[in-house]
Amino acid sequence: MIWEKKGLIYKPDGKFGWNQTHAHVVCADTSFEDKVRIYYSARDQKGRCVASFLDLNPSNLAEVIYVHDKPILELGTAGTFDDCGIMPTWLLHHPNGEKWLYYIGWTVRNTIPYHNSIGIAKSTDGLNFTKLFEGPVIHTIATEPLFNGSCCVLFDKGIFKVWYLNCTHWYGAPDGKLEPCYNIKYAESEDGINWVRQGKIAIDYKDAVEGGISRPSVLIEDGIYKMWYSYRAIDDYRNNVARSYRIGYAESDNGIDWTRLDDQVGIDVSESGWDAQMIEYPLVINHLDKKIMFYNGNGFGASGFGYAEAKL
């Protein structure tokens, strides 16, 4: 598969205090007739992730037709898992008719730079969201003691399935920084809230150089599970183009056991511009008989997000 890049869609202009920089880890709702709604995470004056949305012209995804002027969720109260940031990670159309927004909650710790868990907010109109709980639904457990991040949730064959980022360890880099290392795991649930987590790894590190696999995006086509994700080196990935994020691809017959096919992904960094240093956090959808990939570029979304169209 080859992806044709269509360009940058949106980058915050700093007009709102909560929306100073970044537009990353986008989620799409294509259920509206007159728009494609994109949920995203911006960063406020304090660098905290804040969730909101914008709307795109469904017949021309490069055209932004509305930018919401406020966050859709408030940060959690002091001491909760999302008191330092909220980042949308997956929009699920629940079988009960509600829209469930799985989101990453950010908080800080004393010995490590940050800690993440996954919570849920629900909506009936895609505008007004309320948190299901004050606490997370995917978080540390006895067998997974570190943080959890970006996820993809599908309702498939009568059960909820999740592919989620799981931090395996913190790496002490040569420059003295602690770097998080994470792969993609798989779990199932009867209700989308309580997950049976058996430590099943979906996408693992391919070698000792790799240190971060994130933002899974899964489609099921002709009985084949197809996943796009981003991957990076274990350290020196923020400014070193050769070690920064790239987009990967894998396939599976059952959604559990995967074969990495990164050489078939068909997209890479550009020679110049907003996505020349890194590309990451893909979201792949089928829209108007086309396969679309929304993704971030330089600075982990500081340069905004754009899209590409598959050329089969």
Residue, then its C-alpha position, 0 to 999 in steps of 0.5 A: m500500500i502506498w499513501e499519498k500525502k495530502g498535507l497539513i490540516y490544522k495547527p493551533d494558532g494560540k487564540f485560546g489559552w487552553n489551545q496554545t500548541h499541538a494538535h495530536v493523537v486525533c480521533a475521528d467521528t464520521s457518523f455525521e452527514d455534514k462533517v467529520r468531527i476530529y477530537y484532538s489534544a492541544r496543550d495549554q499555557k502550562g503545557r498540559c494536554v486538553a481535549s477538544f474538537l474541530d470539524l472538517n468538510p467531509s468531501n474535502l478533509a483539508e478544509v476546517i469548517y469549525v473549531h470548537d472554542k473550549p475544552i470538552l472535558e475538565l481536568g480531574t480533581a487533585g490526586t486523580f489520574d487525569d489531574c494534569g492532562i487529558m488526551p483523546t485516544w479512541l472514539l467508539h460507537h457503543p452498541n447502546g448508541e452512545k459515543w464513548l471517548y477513551y482518553i489518556g489521563w496524565t498525572v505526575r510522579n516524584t521519581i518519573p516524569y509522568h504517569n498515564s492511565i485510560g478513562i472513558a467519557k460518554s456522549t449522545d451528541g458528540l458535543n457534550f461529554t461526561k466522564l463515566f468515572e473519576g478513575p481509570v478503566i485501564h491502569t496499573i495492575a499487579t502484572e502490569p505495574l507501570f503506565n498505560g497509554s494510547c489505545c484502540v477499542l473495537f466491538d467485534k464478534g460480540i465482545f469489546k477488544v482493546w489494543y493498548l500501550n503498556c509501559t514495560h520499563w523506564y530506561g536510563a539513557p546516557d544523557g541521564k534522562l529516564e525514557p519510557c519504553y512501551n509496547i502494544k498489548y491486547a485484552e478483552s471485555e464484556d462491557g468495555i469497562n472491565w478488562v481481562r488482561q492476561g499480558k498478551i503482547a500484540i506488537d513487541y519490540k523488534d530489537a534492542v534499539e526500539g523503545g516505544i510502540s504507540r497509538p494502535s489503529v485497527l481495521i478489520e477487512d475481509g477477515i484480516y486485522k490490520m494495524w497501523y502504529s508508530y515506533r521509535a528508538i529507545d533514546d535520542y529520538r526527540n531530535n535525531v531524525a534517524r531514531s524518531y517516530r515512524i509509522g508501522y504496519a502489521e496484520s493478524d488473522n485473529g487480532i491477537d497474534w500479529t506479524r509486523l510488516d513495517d516495510q509495507v507501510g508505504i509512508d515515511v517522513s517528507e524531505s522538508g516541512w511539517d512532517a520531515q523529522m518524524i511521523e507518528y500517531p496514525l489513525v486509519i479510517n475508511h471514508l467515502d470509499k477511500k482509506i484515510m490516514f490522519y497522522n502527526g508530524n514534527g514535535f509529537g504534534a507540535s506542527g499539527f496534524g495532516y492526512a494521507e490517502a491510500k493508493l491501492 
